[in-house]
């Protein structure tokens, strides 16, 4: 009851914001973003709350209304991460001028405006998830279809989110998925090196796991 009550409360208050923007004549020149920082497990996989890479915990809503910039009904299937939101929204707001701002240049996220405006529809994105600790816990690489998870407390997992949306089957040892495992493992190691992630440095057991996968 409390969960659905909060959903209704958010829905009502988003409606109030939109109504007020309409009253002020600002709706057609305002970018509206509806998103969240994490999901909330409601007994999926026998778990509550958050903090693990299952979809119910890690996947969040991302709805954008940008009149004159994003076509109504546009649906993006590429994988995004929260760090991509800021550079993308700033690009929508500032256009080419966004590239001149040093803060934008230092951001870890990717500018995915081209997907929203449909100037491209085949951007092959990989997003990265990690446990909220400096000590090695788990790391994941995610595309629009696949999710590869390495953990210090479990065997590696590969989910095919198209065939197995409930994330019940581990495809990690399946020869058919070997190229995907190789690609996402390399992407995780490259991410750790580029951003100096503490979970993927030195003698981390996660590094040993990832390097053991590559030829």
Protein Blocks (a to p, Z undefined) as FASTA:
>chain_A
ZZmmmmmmmmmmmmmmmmmmmmnopmmmcccddddfbdcdehighighehiabfklmpcc
dddddehkacghiacfbdcdfklmmmmmmmmmnmmmlmmpmklmmpmbdcfklmmnopac
kbccddddddddfbdcbdcdddfkbccdddfkbccddddfklmmnopaccklpmklmmmm
mmmmmmmmmmmmmnopaklgcjbfklmmmmmmpZZ
